[in-house]
């Protein structure tokens, strides 16, 4: 599905851009713990950008409508969870507004739901491949 290729590209670009910005502009101005939070956000952002790209290719497979629906849900949840998780940390550290990290666990929970949905899709897809 082309929208997920586009979104994977946006997430990947965001992770590289903010990773570089964090290293060169933010690191000298924050404590080690804040920088560690940033690098966690960058890592989650990068991993989930690749997963969204993989899901985009998975959505092109000849699978049942139910499996495709579950994969689509997982992809949307990956995008939303990544944005809420990583961007809340980016903004909190860059703007020195720790209250923004209250959004981070919501993103993390959505990411766990996305992974669970992917497990469910994989389990149900076994019948599609027989």
Number of C-alpha atoms within 10 A of each C-alpha: 13 12 10 21 18 14 18 26 16 13 25 21 15 19 24 15 12 21 21 14 13 21 13 11 13 18 16 11 12 15 10 11 9 20 19 13 16 27 20 15 23 28 16 19 29 21 14 23 26 16 18 27 23 15 23 22 14 15 20 11 9 11 16 13 10 13 22 19 14 21 25 23 17 27 28 19 22 29 26 17 26 26 23 22 27 29 24 24 27 24 16 21 20 18 10 12 12 14 12 17 19 13 16 22 14 15 23 20 15 22 26 16 17 24 17 13 20 21 15 15 20 15 12 15 18 11 11 14 9 5
